[in-house]
């Protein structure tokens, strides 16, 4: 089953990934991503860890 990732969630993860690459990830950004992952997982009825893995794969590896 493919997990649908909304644009706002992808944008949050892209921002976090840019901060990570710059060595400047701040707790607020990380927390915002985690909150959004949890909300999306609950709304979609899927495991939050699967959402997180799909999100990281999409942003970091261009899948």
N, C-alpha and C positions, 0 to 999 in steps of 0.2 A: 504494500500500500504506500503510495507516494503521499508525503505530507505537504499540504498546501501552506506556503509561507507568505503572509501578507507583506505588502511593500513597507509598511511602517516597521515591522519587525526586522526585515532585511536592512532597512536604513539604520536602525539602532545597532545591529550587529556590525555593520560596516563602520560606523563611528567608533565602536569599541575596538575593532580590529585595527583601525588607523591609529588609535591611541596606544594600543599594545605595541605596534610596530615602531612607534616613536618613543616607546619607553615612558609613556605619560598617561597610562590608564588610571582614571580616577574612580574612587568607590561609587560615586553617583552614577557614572555611566554603566559600570558593571551591574549595579543593583537594578537600574532601569531595564537592562537587557534581561536579567533573570526574572523580574516581575512580568515583563511582556511575554516571555517564554511560558511562564506558569499560567498566565491568563489565557493565552492562545491554546495551550494544551487542554486546559479545562473546558474551554468553549468548543474545541474540536473533538473532545472525548478521546484524546490520545495521550500516551505517556510523555511527560515533560522532557525526559531524557532523550527520547526519540526526536522530539522537536528540536532540542538543543543540538543534537548530532547533525540533523538535516540542515539546520541553520548554519552551523560552522562549516559544513561541507560546501554549502552553496556560496557562502561569502569567501571563505579562505581558499577553496579549491575550484571555484567556478562551475560547480555542478548544477 
